[in-house]
């Protein structure tokens, strides 16, 4: 009956895990697609505004901290552990889902650092969404950004 009324049986923790798993899956599938289809010529979606172009990023967001992949990966591990601890205490699904998006994004970029390099944690993150006026990014970056914005909005609007 609860499902007929629109209520979900997902606990907040389950909502976080579903959001994290979905973000991680979509991120890794799109990076696989980008690495097989996009090297070479980009796909122009809106001329002079948006294209899909394969690039790798050894640094942090917006190509900051170039060559610091191991440090960034260790920071990602700390964020993942922190979110896993915090999400156990979150009482509401929307907040948990926001944390799950951040978790899934962090895991997606961490996976690149772990598996797309010659040594441990020195891999480069695949970026492929390229607006002409903004640094290239990927689905993991989007999940982190959307999750953080959602968490902020909920923090200021929840009674």
DOVO-324498 format. One record per atom (N, C-alpha, C): residue number from 0; atom name; x, y, z. Coordinates in steps of 0.2 Angstrom, whole numbers, m for minus. Layout:
N
+-----+----+-------+-------+-------+
|   k |  a |     x |     y |     z |
+-----+----+-------+-------+-------+
| NUM | CA |     X |     Y |     Z |
...
+-----+----+-------+-------+-------+
This chain:
159
+-----+----+-------+-------+-------+
|   k |  a |     x |     y |     z |
+-----+----+-------+-------+-------+
|   0 |  N |     4 |    m6 |     0 |
|   0 | CA |     0 |     0 |     0 |
|   0 |  C |     4 |     6 |     0 |
|   1 |  N |    10 |     6 |     4 |
|   1 | CA |    14 |    12 |     4 |
|   1 |  C |    17 |    14 |    m3 |
|   2 |  N |    18 |     9 |    m7 |
|   2 | CA |    21 |    11 |   m14 |
|   2 |  C |    15 |    14 |   m18 |
|   3 |  N |     9 |    12 |   m17 |
|   3 | CA |     3 |    14 |   m21 |
|   3 |  C |     2 |    22 |   m19 |
|   4 |  N |     4 |    24 |   m13 |
|   4 | CA |     3 |    30 |   m11 |
|   4 |  C |     9 |    35 |   m12 |
|   5 |  N |    14 |    32 |   m16 |
|   5 | CA |    20 |    36 |   m18 |
|   5 |  C |    26 |    36 |   m13 |
|   6 |  N |    25 |    32 |    m7 |
|   6 | CA |    30 |    32 |    m2 |
|   6 |  C |    35 |    26 |    m4 |
|   7 |  N |    42 |    28 |    m3 |
|   7 | CA |    47 |    23 |    m4 |
|   7 |  C |    49 |    19 |     2 |
|   8 |  N |    51 |    13 |     0 |
|   8 | CA |    53 |     9 |     6 |
|   8 |  C |    61 |     9 |     7 |
|   9 |  N |    64 |    13 |     3 |
|   9 | CA |    71 |    14 |     3 |
|   9 |  C |    73 |    18 |    10 |
|  10 |  N |    77 |    15 |    14 |
|  10 | CA |    80 |    19 |    19 |
|  10 |  C |    84 |    24 |    17 |
|  11 |  N |    86 |    29 |    21 |
|  11 | CA |    91 |    34 |    19 |
|  11 |  C |    98 |    31 |    17 |
|  12 |  N |   100 |    26 |    20 |
|  12 | CA |   106 |    23 |    18 |
|  12 |  C |   106 |    20 |    12 |
|  13 |  N |   100 |    16 |    10 |
|  13 | CA |    99 |    13 |     4 |
|  13 |  C |    98 |    18 |    m2 |
|  14 |  N |    95 |    24 |     0 |
|  14 | CA |    95 |    29 |    m5 |
|  14 |  C |   102 |    32 |    m7 |
|  15 |  N |   106 |    33 |    m2 |
|  15 | CA |   113 |    35 |    m3 |
|  15 |  C |   117 |    30 |    m8 |
|  16 |  N |   116 |    23 |    m6 |
|  16 | CA |   119 |    18 |   m10 |
|  16 |  C |   117 |    18 |   m17 |
|  17 |  N |   110 |    19 |   m18 |
|  17 | CA |   107 |    19 |   m25 |
|  17 |  C |   110 |    25 |   m29 |
|  18 |  N |   110 |    30 |   m26 |
|  18 | CA |   113 |    36 |   m29 |
|  18 |  C |   120 |    36 |   m31 |
|  19 |  N |   124 |    33 |   m26 |
|  19 | CA |   131 |    32 |   m27 |
|  19 |  C |   132 |    27 |   m33 |
|  20 |  N |   129 |    21 |   m32 |
|  20 | CA |   130 |    16 |   m37 |
|  20 |  C |   128 |    18 |   m44 |
|  21 |  N |   122 |    22 |   m45 |
|  21 | CA |   120 |    25 |   m51 |
|  21 |  C |   125 |    30 |   m54 |
|  22 |  N |   127 |    34 |   m50 |
|  22 | CA |   132 |    39 |   m52 |
|  22 |  C |   139 |    36 |   m54 |
|  23 |  N |   141 |    31 |   m50 |
|  23 | CA |   147 |    27 |   m52 |
|  23 |  C |   146 |    23 |   m59 |
|  24 |  N |   141 |    20 |   m59 |
|  24 | CA |   140 |    16 |   m66 |
|  24 |  C |   139 |    20 |   m72 |
|  25 |  N |   135 |    26 |   m71 |
|  25 | CA |   135 |    30 |   m77 |
|  25 |  C |   141 |    33 |   m79 |
|  26 |  N |   145 |    35 |   m74 |
|  26 | CA |   152 |    39 |   m75 |
|  26 |  C |   156 |    34 |   m78 |
|  27 |  N |   157 |    28 |   m76 |
|  27 | CA |   162 |    23 |   m79 |
|  27 |  C |   160 |    21 |   m86 |
|  28 |  N |   153 |    20 |   m87 |
|  28 | CA |   151 |    18 |   m94 |
|  28 |  C |   152 |    24 |   m99 |
|  29 |  N |   151 |    30 |   m97 |
|  29 | CA |   152 |    36 |  m101 |
|  29 |  C |   160 |    37 |  m102 |
|  30 |  N |   164 |    36 |   m97 |
|  30 | CA |   171 |    36 |   m98 |
|  30 |  C |   174 |    31 |  m103 |
|  31 |  N |   171 |    25 |  m102 |
|  31 | CA |   173 |    19 |  m107 |
|  31 |  C |   171 |    21 |  m114 |
|  32 |  N |   165 |    24 |  m115 |
|  32 | CA |   162 |    26 |  m121 |
|  32 |  C |   167 |    32 |  m124 |
|  33 |  N |   168 |    37 |  m120 |
|  33 | CA |   173 |    42 |  m122 |
|  33 |  C |   180 |    40 |  m124 |
|  34 |  N |   182 |    35 |  m120 |
|  34 | CA |   189 |    33 |  m122 |
|  34 |  C |   189 |    28 |  m128 |
|  35 |  N |   184 |    26 |  m130 |
|  35 | CA |   184 |    21 |  m136 |
|  35 |  C |   181 |    25 |  m142 |
|  36 |  N |   177 |    30 |  m142 |
|  36 | CA |   174 |    34 |  m147 |
|  36 |  C |   177 |    41 |  m149 |
|  37 |  N |   179 |    44 |  m143 |
|  37 | CA |   181 |    51 |  m144 |
|  37 |  C |   188 |    53 |  m146 |
|  38 |  N |   193 |    49 |  m144 |
|  38 | CA |   200 |    51 |  m146 |
|  38 |  C |   201 |    52 |  m153 |
|  39 |  N |   204 |    58 |  m155 |
|  39 | CA |   204 |    60 |  m161 |
|  39 |  C |   200 |    66 |  m162 |
|  40 |  N |   195 |    66 |  m166 |
|  40 | CA |   190 |    71 |  m168 |
|  40 |  C |   185 |    72 |  m163 |
|  41 |  N |   183 |    78 |  m160 |
|  41 | CA |   178 |    78 |  m155 |
|  41 |  C |   171 |    78 |  m159 |
|  42 |  N |   166 |    77 |  m155 |
|  42 | CA |   159 |    77 |  m158 |
|  42 |  C |   156 |    84 |  m156 |
|  43 |  N |   155 |    88 |  m161 |
|  43 | CA |   152 |    95 |  m160 |
|  43 |  C |   145 |    94 |  m159 |
|  44 |  N |   142 |    96 |  m153 |
|  44 | CA |   135 |    96 |  m152 |
|  44 |  C |   132 |   103 |  m154 |
|  45 |  N |   135 |   108 |  m151 |
|  45 | CA |   132 |   115 |  m153 |
|  45 |  C |   139 |   119 |  m155 |
|  46 |  N |   139 |   121 |  m161 |
|  46 | CA |   146 |   124 |  m163 |
|  46 |  C |   147 |   130 |  m159 |
|  47 |  N |   154 |   130 |  m157 |
|  47 | CA |   156 |   135 |  m153 |
|  47 |  C |   154 |   136 |  m146 |
|  48 |  N |   150 |   131 |  m144 |
|  48 | CA |   147 |   131 |  m137 |
|  48 |  C |   148 |   124 |  m133 |
|  49 |  N |   147 |   118 |  m136 |
|  49 | CA |   147 |   112 |  m133 |
|  49 |  C |   150 |   107 |  m138 |
|  50 |  N |   155 |   103 |  m135 |
|  50 | CA |   157 |    97 |  m139 |
|  50 |  C |   159 |    92 |  m134 |
|  51 |  N |   159 |    86 |  m137 |
|  51 | CA |   162 |    80 |  m133 |
|  51 |  C |   169 |    79 |  m135 |
|  52 |  N |   174 |    79 |  m131 |
|  52 | CA |   181 |    79 |  m133 |
|  52 |  C |   184 |    75 |  m127 |
|  53 |  N |   188 |    70 |  m129 |
|  53 | CA |   192 |    66 |  m125 |
|  53 |  C |   198 |    70 |  m122 |
|  54 |  N |   199 |    71 |  m116 |
|  54 | CA |   205 |    73 |  m113 |
|  54 |  C |   206 |    70 |  m106 |
|  55 |  N |   212 |    70 |  m104 |
|  55 | CA |   214 |    67 |   m97 |
|  55 |  C |   216 |    72 |   m93 |
|  56 |  N |   215 |    71 |   m86 |
|  56 | CA |   217 |    76 |   m81 |
|  56 |  C |   221 |    73 |   m76 |
|  57 |  N |   227 |    75 |   m75 |
|  57 | CA |   231 |    72 |   m70 |
|  57 |  C |   230 |    76 |   m63 |
|  58 |  N |   227 |    81 |   m63 |
|  58 | CA |   226 |    85 |   m58 |
|  58 |  C |   219 |    85 |   m55 |
|  59 |  N |   217 |    90 |   m51 |
|  59 | CA |   211 |    90 |   m48 |
|  59 |  C |   206 |    94 |   m52 |
|  60 |  N |   200 |    96 |   m49 |
|  60 | CA |   195 |   100 |   m53 |
|  60 |  C |   198 |   106 |   m57 |
|  61 |  N |   196 |   107 |   m63 |
|  61 | CA |   199 |   112 |   m67 |
|  61 |  C |   206 |   112 |   m68 |
|  62 |  N |   209 |   106 |   m68 |
|  62 | CA |   216 |   104 |   m70 |
|  62 |  C |   221 |   108 |   m64 |
|  63 |  N |   218 |   109 |   m58 |
|  63 | CA |   222 |   112 |   m53 |
|  63 |  C |   227 |   106 |   m50 |
|  64 |  N |   232 |   108 |   m47 |
|  64 | CA |   236 |   103 |   m44 |
|  64 |  C |   239 |    97 |   m48 |
|  65 |  N |   241 |    99 |   m54 |
|  65 | CA |   244 |    95 |   m59 |
|  65 |  C |   249 |    90 |   m56 |
|  66 |  N |   249 |    84 |   m57 |
|  66 | CA |   255 |    79 |   m54 |
|  66 |  C |   254 |    77 |   m47 |
|  67 |  N |   248 |    79 |   m44 |
|  67 | CA |   247 |    77 |   m37 |
|  67 |  C |   241 |    72 |   m37 |
|  68 |  N |   241 |    67 |   m42 |
|  68 | CA |   236 |    62 |   m42 |
|  68 |  C |   236 |    58 |   m36 |
|  69 |  N |   241 |    56 |   m33 |
|  69 | CA |   241 |    52 |   m27 |
|  69 |  C |   239 |    55 |   m21 |
|  70 |  N |   240 |    62 |   m20 |
|  70 | CA |   237 |    65 |   m15 |
|  70 |  C |   230 |    66 |   m16 |
|  71 |  N |   228 |    68 |   m22 |
|  71 | CA |   221 |    69 |   m23 |
|  71 |  C |   217 |    62 |   m22 |
|  72 |  N |   220 |    56 |   m24 |
|  72 | CA |   217 |    50 |   m23 |
|  72 |  C |   216 |    48 |   m15 |
|  73 |  N |   221 |    50 |   m11 |
|  73 | CA |   221 |    49 |    m4 |
|  73 |  C |   215 |    53 |    m1 |
|  74 |  N |   215 |    60 |    m3 |
|  74 | CA |   210 |    64 |    m1 |
|  74 |  C |   203 |    61 |    m3 |
|  75 |  N |   202 |    58 |    m9 |
|  75 | CA |   196 |    55 |   m11 |
|  75 |  C |   194 |    49 |    m6 |
|  76 |  N |   199 |    45 |    m4 |
|  76 | CA |   198 |    40 |     0 |
|  76 |  C |   195 |    43 |     7 |
|  77 |  N |   198 |    48 |     9 |
|  77 | CA |   196 |    51 |    16 |
|  77 |  C |   189 |    54 |    15 |
|  78 |  N |   187 |    57 |     9 |
|  78 | CA |   180 |    59 |     8 |
|  78 |  C |   175 |    53 |     8 |
|  79 |  N |   177 |    48 |     5 |
|  79 | CA |   173 |    42 |     4 |
|  79 |  C |   171 |    39 |    11 |
|  80 |  N |   177 |    38 |    15 |
|  80 | CA |   176 |    36 |    22 |
|  80 |  C |   171 |    40 |    26 |
|  81 |  N |   173 |    47 |    26 |
|  81 | CA |   169 |    52 |    29 |
|  81 |  C |   161 |    51 |    27 |
|  82 |  N |   160 |    51 |    21 |
|  82 | CA |   153 |    51 |    19 |
|  82 |  C |   150 |    44 |    21 |
|  83 |  N |   153 |    39 |    21 |
|  83 | CA |   150 |    32 |    23 |
|  83 |  C |   149 |    32 |    31 |
|  84 |  N |   153 |    36 |    34 |
|  84 | CA |   151 |    37 |    42 |
|  84 |  C |   145 |    41 |    43 |
|  85 |  N |   145 |    47 |    39 |
|  85 | CA |   140 |    52 |    40 |
|  85 |  C |   133 |    50 |    38 |
|  86 |  N |   133 |    46 |    32 |
|  86 | CA |   127 |    44 |    29 |
|  86 |  C |   123 |    39 |    34 |
|  87 |  N |   126 |    36 |    38 |
|  87 | CA |   123 |    31 |    43 |
|  87 |  C |   118 |    35 |    47 |
|  88 |  N |   120 |    42 |    48 |
|  88 | CA |   116 |    46 |    53 |
|  88 |  C |   111 |    50 |    50 |
|  89 |  N |   111 |    51 |    44 |
|  89 | CA |   106 |    55 |    40 |
|  89 |  C |    99 |    53 |    40 |
|  90 |  N |    95 |    56 |    43 |
|  90 | CA |    88 |    54 |    44 |
|  90 |  C |    83 |    54 |    38 |
|  91 |  N |    85 |    58 |    33 |
|  91 | CA |    81 |    59 |    27 |
|  91 |  C |    84 |    57 |    21 |
|  92 |  N |    80 |    54 |    16 |
|  92 | CA |    82 |    51 |    10 |
|  92 |  C |    85 |    57 |     5 |
|  93 |  N |    82 |    63 |     5 |
|  93 | CA |    85 |    68 |     0 |
|  93 |  C |    92 |    69 |     2 |
|  94 |  N |    93 |    71 |     8 |
|  94 | CA |   100 |    72 |    11 |
|  94 |  C |   105 |    66 |     9 |
|  95 |  N |   102 |    60 |    11 |
|  95 | CA |   106 |    54 |    10 |
|  95 |  C |   108 |    53 |     2 |
|  96 |  N |   103 |    55 |    m2 |
|  96 | CA |   104 |    54 |    m9 |
|  96 |  C |   109 |    59 |   m12 |
|  97 |  N |   109 |    65 |    m9 |
|  97 | CA |   114 |    70 |   m11 |
|  97 |  C |   121 |    68 |    m9 |
|  98 |  N |   122 |    65 |    m3 |
|  98 | CA |   128 |    62 |    m1 |
|  98 |  C |   130 |    57 |    m5 |
|  99 |  N |   125 |    53 |    m7 |
|  99 | CA |   127 |    47 |   m12 |
|  99 |  C |   129 |    49 |   m19 |
| 100 |  N |   127 |    55 |   m21 |
| 100 | CA |   129 |    58 |   m27 |
| 100 |  C |   137 |    60 |   m27 |
| 101 |  N |   138 |    63 |   m21 |
| 101 | CA |   145 |    65 |   m20 |
| 101 |  C |   149 |    59 |   m19 |
| 102 |  N |   147 |    54 |   m16 |
| 102 | CA |   151 |    48 |   m15 |
| 102 |  C |   152 |    44 |   m21 |
| 103 |  N |   147 |    43 |   m26 |
| 103 | CA |   148 |    40 |   m32 |
| 103 |  C |   152 |    44 |   m37 |
| 104 |  N |   152 |    51 |   m36 |
| 104 | CA |   157 |    55 |   m40 |
| 104 |  C |   164 |    54 |   m38 |
| 105 |  N |   165 |    54 |   m32 |
| 105 | CA |   172 |    53 |   m29 |
| 105 |  C |   174 |    46 |   m31 |
| 106 |  N |   170 |    41 |   m30 |
| 106 | CA |   172 |    34 |   m32 |
| 106 |  C |   174 |    34 |   m39 |
| 107 |  N |   170 |    37 |   m44 |
| 107 | CA |   171 |    37 |   m51 |
| 107 |  C |   178 |    40 |   m53 |
| 108 |  N |   180 |    46 |   m50 |
| 108 | CA |   186 |    49 |   m51 |
| 108 |  C |   192 |    45 |   m48 |
| 109 |  N |   190 |    42 |   m42 |
| 109 | CA |   195 |    38 |   m39 |
| 109 |  C |   197 |    32 |   m43 |
| 110 |  N |   192 |    29 |   m46 |
| 110 | CA |   193 |    23 |   m50 |
| 110 |  C |   198 |    24 |   m56 |
| 111 |  N |   197 |    30 |   m59 |
| 111 | CA |   202 |    32 |   m64 |
| 111 |  C |   209 |    33 |   m61 |
| 112 |  N |   210 |    36 |   m56 |
| 112 | CA |   216 |    37 |   m53 |
| 112 |  C |   219 |    30 |   m51 |
| 113 |  N |   215 |    25 |   m49 |
| 113 | CA |   217 |    19 |   m47 |
| 113 |  C |   219 |    14 |   m53 |
| 114 |  N |   215 |    14 |   m58 |
| 114 | CA |   216 |    10 |   m64 |
| 114 |  C |   218 |    12 |   m70 |
| 115 |  N |   219 |    19 |   m71 |
| 115 | CA |   221 |    22 |   m78 |
| 115 |  C |   228 |    25 |   m78 |
| 116 |  N |   232 |    22 |   m74 |
| 116 | CA |   239 |    24 |   m73 |
| 116 |  C |   244 |    18 |   m73 |
| 117 |  N |   250 |    20 |   m73 |
| 117 | CA |   255 |    15 |   m73 |
| 117 |  C |   257 |    12 |   m66 |
| 118 |  N |   256 |    17 |   m61 |
| 118 | CA |   257 |    15 |   m54 |
| 118 |  C |   251 |    16 |   m50 |
| 119 |  N |   252 |    14 |   m43 |
| 119 | CA |   246 |    15 |   m39 |
| 119 |  C |   244 |    22 |   m38 |
| 120 |  N |   238 |    23 |   m39 |
| 120 | CA |   235 |    30 |   m38 |
| 120 |  C |   238 |    36 |   m43 |
| 121 |  N |   241 |    34 |   m48 |
| 121 | CA |   244 |    39 |   m52 |
| 121 |  C |   240 |    40 |   m59 |
| 122 |  N |   234 |    37 |   m59 |
| 122 | CA |   230 |    37 |   m66 |
| 122 |  C |   227 |    44 |   m67 |
| 123 |  N |   225 |    46 |   m73 |
| 123 | CA |   222 |    52 |   m75 |
| 123 |  C |   215 |    51 |   m76 |
| 124 |  N |   211 |    56 |   m74 |
| 124 | CA |   204 |    56 |   m74 |
| 124 |  C |   202 |    58 |   m82 |
| 125 |  N |   197 |    54 |   m84 |
| 125 | CA |   195 |    55 |   m91 |
| 125 |  C |   189 |    61 |   m91 |
| 126 |  N |   190 |    66 |   m94 |
| 126 | CA |   185 |    71 |   m95 |
| 126 |  C |   183 |    72 |  m102 |
| 127 |  N |   177 |    73 |  m104 |
| 127 | CA |   174 |    73 |  m111 |
| 127 |  C |   169 |    78 |  m112 |
| 128 |  N |   166 |    81 |  m107 |
| 128 | CA |   161 |    86 |  m108 |
| 128 |  C |   164 |    93 |  m109 |
| 129 |  N |   164 |    96 |  m114 |
| 129 | CA |   168 |   102 |  m115 |
| 129 |  C |   163 |   108 |  m118 |
| 130 |  N |   162 |   113 |  m113 |
| 130 | CA |   159 |   119 |  m115 |
| 130 |  C |   164 |   124 |  m117 |
| 131 |  N |   163 |   128 |  m121 |
| 131 | CA |   169 |   132 |  m124 |
| 131 |  C |   171 |   137 |  m119 |
| 132 |  N |   167 |   138 |  m114 |
| 132 | CA |   169 |   144 |  m109 |
| 132 |  C |   170 |   141 |  m102 |
| 133 |  N |   171 |   134 |  m101 |
| 133 | CA |   172 |   131 |   m95 |
| 133 |  C |   177 |   125 |   m96 |
| 134 |  N |   181 |   123 |   m91 |
| 134 | CA |   185 |   117 |   m91 |
| 134 |  C |   181 |   111 |   m92 |
| 135 |  N |   184 |   106 |   m96 |
| 135 | CA |   181 |   100 |   m97 |
| 135 |  C |   179 |    96 |   m91 |
| 136 |  N |   174 |    92 |   m91 |
| 136 | CA |   172 |    88 |   m85 |
| 136 |  C |   169 |    82 |   m87 |
| 137 |  N |   167 |    78 |   m82 |
| 137 | CA |   164 |    71 |   m83 |
| 137 |  C |   158 |    70 |   m79 |
| 138 |  N |   155 |    64 |   m79 |
| 138 | CA |   149 |    63 |   m75 |
| 138 |  C |   150 |    63 |   m68 |
| 139 |  N |   156 |    60 |   m66 |
| 139 | CA |   158 |    60 |   m59 |
| 139 |  C |   158 |    68 |   m56 |
| 140 |  N |   161 |    72 |   m60 |
| 140 | CA |   161 |    79 |   m58 |
| 140 |  C |   154 |    82 |   m57 |
| 141 |  N |   150 |    80 |   m62 |
| 141 | CA |   143 |    83 |   m62 |
| 141 |  C |   140 |    80 |   m56 |
| 142 |  N |   140 |    74 |   m54 |
| 142 | CA |   137 |    71 |   m48 |
| 142 |  C |   139 |    74 |   m42 |
| 143 |  N |   146 |    75 |   m41 |
| 143 | CA |   149 |    79 |   m35 |
| 143 |  C |   145 |    86 |   m35 |
| 144 |  N |   145 |    89 |   m40 |
| 144 | CA |   143 |    96 |   m40 |
| 144 |  C |   135 |    96 |   m39 |
| 145 |  N |   131 |    92 |   m42 |
| 145 | CA |   124 |    92 |   m41 |
| 145 |  C |   123 |    89 |   m33 |
| 146 |  N |   126 |    84 |   m31 |
| 146 | CA |   126 |    82 |   m24 |
| 146 |  C |   127 |    88 |   m19 |
| 147 |  N |   132 |    91 |   m20 |
| 147 | CA |   134 |    97 |   m16 |
| 147 |  C |   129 |   102 |   m16 |
| 148 |  N |   127 |   104 |   m22 |
| 148 | CA |   121 |   109 |   m22 |
| 148 |  C |   115 |   107 |   m19 |
| 149 |  N |   113 |   101 |   m20 |
| 149 | CA |   107 |    98 |   m17 |
| 149 |  C |   108 |    98 |   m10 |
| 150 |  N |   113 |    96 |    m7 |
| 150 | CA |   114 |    96 |     0 |
| 150 |  C |   114 |   103 |     3 |
| 151 |  N |   117 |   108 |     0 |
| 151 | CA |   116 |   115 |     2 |
| 151 |  C |   109 |   118 |     2 |
| 152 |  N |   105 |   116 |    m4 |
| 152 | CA |    99 |   118 |    m4 |
| 152 |  C |    94 |   115 |     1 |
| 153 |  N |    95 |   109 |     3 |
| 153 | CA |    92 |   105 |     8 |
| 153 |  C |    93 |   108 |    15 |
| 154 |  N |   100 |   110 |    16 |
| 154 | CA |   102 |   112 |    22 |
| 154 |  C |    98 |   119 |    24 |
| 155 |  N |    97 |   123 |    19 |
| 155 | CA |    94 |   130 |    20 |
| 155 |  C |    87 |   130 |    19 |
| 156 |  N |    84 |   124 |    17 |
| 156 | CA |    76 |   124 |    16 |
| 156 |  C |    73 |   119 |    20 |
| 157 |  N |    76 |   114 |    23 |
| 157 | CA |    73 |   110 |    28 |
| 157 |  C |    72 |   113 |    34 |
| 158 |  N |    66 |   112 |    37 |
| 158 | CA |    64 |   114 |    44 |
| 158 |  C |    67 |   110 |    49 |
+-----+----+-------+-------+-------+
